[in-house]
Amino acid sequence: MLDKLAAIHERYLGISQQITDPDVMQDMKAYIKLSKDYKELQPIIEGYKKYKVIVEGIEACRTILDEEKDEEMRAFAREEMESLVEQRDKLEEEIRLMLIPSDPQDVKNAVVEIRAGSGGDEASIFAGDLYRMYIHYCERKNWKIEPVSMTEGTMGGFKEIIFEVQGNGVYGLLKYESGVHRVQRVPDTETQGRIHTSAASVAVLPEADEFDVDIKPSDIRKDTYCSSGPGGQSVNTTYSAVRLTHAPTGIVVAIQDEKSQMKNFEKAMTVLRTRIFEMEYQKYLDEISKKRKTMVSTGDRSAKIRTYNYPQSRVTDHRINLTMYNLPVFMDGEIQDFIDSLQLAENAERLKEATE
């Protein structure tokens, strides 16, 4: 392992020199890629330095055991060696996992889409509950939330809401939320006290930047119109709403949330880039979703991943058969334990893939 880590260290040193090269700094696309590579290698390099110190310590203990006659010194060396070997074995597992290629999109911001599914008004209300759950979680992580587009439900909540989350490693954590979320509870409108089952789908996509997707202006048709509210009535008299149609893919994005046409256009471009990027990224997601039960491809929006049972105060993740009985706390954004468990399960699956 030391030889492999030494080679990675050489590559790390090479990248650190390249990113200070004036010629490289003028090529923004190359500079951004090198900066990402440099940042991703840093944890491995830290592990390598720690591993090297531990291995050197083990060798020093072996030398003492081979050459030292004093029993007290030998006993100390033996005890120290046992501790170092334990640390080495643990660190080897951590480094082995770091060496497995991760999804390069994990470090990106994310675009989250929540849509009400089966269940009528109750599904829209539940979609609103999920939105608030993610908002509270993101606030705890000090991530920035930017609403992109929303269509409110007639009794509250949302028929659809799209929002962007900006921060460090956002997609790598929120990606586990993609799939169908099912709720079992007695709706406020239910007079007989019967439990209803409703659903909402969540799709989490890595935000694509201008370097990921090359969109030609000539391929986009831009239409502007007056923003409309519930029932279709116009909410302003200016043509601030924007609809973008991407001719090669047929993707249509309409944004009307901002009063400024320019701001709506910028948001529409963010969503358009992300959806075009998703078409290519979908091939990767489809492939890994066949191998890893922790991941659901964005194309498979019928895959039920979690059930929220209010009468029992229970939430169950069906991918890893994890259940907790403190639903109000979970809905308040305390979802990190589930994400940690899903990450752990995915890491085990990645290690299994690497050894097959």
N, C-alpha and C positions, 0 to 999 in steps of 0.2 A: 504493500500500500504506500510506503514511503516514496518509492520511485514514481508512482502515479501522481502522488501529491506534489512531488518536486517538479514534475513536468507542468502541472497546473500552475504552480508558483512562478515558473519561468514565463508562462503565458500571461499571467497576471502582471508581472513586471514589464513585459512587452507592451501590454495595453496601456499601462500607466505612463509609458513613454509616448505612445502614439497620441493619447488624448491631449498632450501638451504641444504636439506638433502643429505649427501655424497652418500648414497645408490641410491637415485633417480637420482643424477647427473651422476652416472655410467651407468644408463639405458637411452641411448640417445633418444630412441623413446618416452619413458614416459616423459623425461625432456622437449622435444620439445613440446609435447602436453600440459603439464602443463604451459609452458611459454606462449603458444598461449592463453590458457584459462585465464591466469592472465592478459595478455594484453587486451583481449576482455572485461574483467570485469571492467577495470579501468574507462571507461566513465560512467558506471552505478554507480560505487562507488562514483565518483565525484558528480554525480547527486543526489545520496542518501544523501551525506553530506550537499549539498546545500538545498535539500528538508527538511531535518531534522531541519536546522536553520530557514527556513521559517515557518514551522509548529510550532516550539517553539515560534517564533515571534507572530504568530496569537494567540496562547494561552495566551501570555503575554498581548496582546491588549484586549482580552476577559476579563481577570482578572481586568484590569484597568476599563473597561466599567462596570463591575459588582460591583466594590468596590469603585471607585473614585467618589468623589462628585464634584470636581472642573470641571466646564464646559469646560474650555480651555483645560485641560488635556484630557477630554473625547473626545473633538472634534479632538485633535491631534491623539489620539488612534484610533478613528473611521477612519480617513483619512489614517493612517498607515496600518490599518487592510485591508482596501479596496485594497491598493496597494499590500500587501502581498498575499491576496487571488487571485488577478489577476496573480501574479508571480507563485503561487502554481499551479493554474489551467493549466497555460502554461507549467510548468515544468512537471506536471503529464502526459501531452500528449507526451512530449519528452521521458520521462522515460518509458511510456507504449510502445512506439515504440521500444525503446532499449531492452525491455524485450521480444519482439517477436523474436524467434530464427531466426538469419540471416543465409545466405548461408556461411558456414565455409570456402568456397573457395575464398570469396571476398578479403581476405587479401593477396592472393597469387600474384606472378608474372603471366604474361599471355603470351601465344603463339598465335600470330595473323596470320591468313592465308587469303590472298586476292587472288581471282581467277577471271580472265576475264570470263564473261558470253557471252550472245548473243550480237552481234554487231561487230564481227570481230576485225580488227585492232583498231577501236575506243574504243572497250571494254577494250583492253589491255592498251591503253593510259589513259583511265579513271581509271583503276586499279592503274596505276602509280600516278595519281592525288590523289587518296585516300591514297596511301602510304605516299606521301609527306604531306598530311593533318594530318595524324596520327603522323608523325615524328615531325612536328611543335608543335602539341599538347603535345606530350611527352616531348619535349624540354622545353616547358613552365612549365611542372610539375617537371622538373629536374629528369626525369626517364631515365634510361639507355636503349638504343636500341641496340640489337644484331641481325644482319641479320643471318638467318639460311640457307635459300635456295631460289634461284630465277631462273625463266626462263623468259628471256626478250622477248617482243613482236617484231615483224618484223619491225614495224613503230614507235617503242618507247613504253615506259611503260612496263608492265609485263603481261605475260600469267598467271603466278603464282608467288607469293612472300610470304615467311614465315619469320617472325621475332619474336624475344623474347623481351618482355618489362619487365624490372626489376625496382621495386620501392615499395613504401608503398601503399597497397590497389589498385594495378593496375587492377586486374581482376574485382573488385567491380565497377569500373568506365567504363572500356572498354567493359564489357560484353553486354552493351546496343547496341553496334555496330554490333552485329551478325545479319546477314540477307542479303537480296538482296538490293543493292543500285542502283538506276536507274538514268541515266543521259539523258537529252534532250538538244541537242545543234547541231550547224552546224559544222561538222567535217572539218578539214583543207583540206581534199581531196575532199570535196563536191564543185563542180563547179556551181551548180544551186542554191546554198544557201538554200537547203532544210534541215529542222531539222530532225536529226536522233535520235532514242532512242536506247541506249545501256545499258548494266548492268554489274555489278561485284558483286560477293558474298564475304562476310566477315564472317569468323568464328573466334570467340575469345574463347580460351580454358584456363582454369586454368592450370598453369604449375604443373606437377606432379613431386614430388621429390622421392628419393629412398625409403622413408618411406611410401609413398602412394601406390606404386606398387612394388611388389616383383617379379622381373624377374630373372629366373634361366638362367645362362650362357649357359647351355646345350640346352635351348629352342631357342637360337638365332643362325642363320646361318649368318656368316659374309663373304661378298664377296668384294674384292677390284678390282678396274679397273682404267684406265687412265681417267682423267677428259676430257670432251668434250665441245666444244663451239658450236655456231650456225652452223647448217649444219652437225654437228656430227664430225667435225675434232677434233683431239686430241690437247689439249692445253698444255699438258706436257707429259713427257715420264715416269713419276713415277706413281706407283699404289696408288695414294693418295685418290681417290674417294672411298666412302664406301657405301655398300648396306647391310642393316640389314633386315633379314626376321625372324619374330617371329612365330615359328611353331604352337603354340596352337591357335593363332588368325588369322594367315595368313596375318598380317599387314607387309607391306614392306616400308622401309624408305631408300631413297638414298640421300646422301649429297656429293657434290663435290666442294663446294665454297672455302674451305681452301686449301692451298698448303700442309699442314701437314695432314697425314692420321689420327694421333691421335686426332687432333682438329675436323676433319670431323666425327670421331667415337663418340666423346663426344657430338657433336651437334645431330648426328643421335640418340643417346641414349636418349637425352632430348625429341626429337620429338616422339620417340617410346614409352617412358614412358607416355607422355601426351596423345597419341592416345589410348593406352591400358586403361589408367585411364578414358578417355572420354567414353569408352564403358559402364562402370559402372555408371559414372556421367550422362550419357545420360538419364537413367531412371528418375533421379531427374528432369532434364531439361524438358523432355517430360511432366512430371506431372505438373510442375509449369507453363509451357507455355500454358496449357489448361486453367489455372485460371487467369493468368496475361497477359494482352495484351502488357505490356512493355517488356516482355521477349520472345525471339524466340529460340527454341531448336536448337542446332547445327545440328541435323538431318534434320530439316526442312529448308533447304537452298534455298527453292523456295519462302519463305515468303518475300514479298516486304516490306521493312520498311521505305525507304526514297527516295524522288525524288529530283534531282538537275536540275533545269530548268535554263539554261544559258541566253536565250533571255529575260526572266523576272527577272533575278538575284534572283531567288526564290529557297529556299530549304524547303521541307515539310516533316515532320515526320508523317507517316500515323498511327502510333500506338496511338498517343495522339493528332492528328490533329493540330500540331504546325507548323506555317509557319513564316519564316523571309525573308526579301528582301534585304539581303546584302551578296550574295553568295561569292564574292571574299574574304571577311573577313572570312567567314566560312571555305572556302577551304584553308585558310592560318593557320588553326588550332584552330580558335576561336569557339570550339564546346562545351565549358563547359556549356553554358546556356541550350543547348538541353539536355545534360546529367543530369543537375540539375533538369530539368522539368520531365525527365523520372524517376529519383530517387524519386521525389515527388509523381508521379503517382503510382509508385510501392509501396511506403510506404502506400499510401491510400488503395491499394489493399491488402497489408499485414494486415493492421488494420481490413479491412473488413473480411478477412479470419479468423482472431483471434476471432472475435465476432460472427461468424456464428456457 
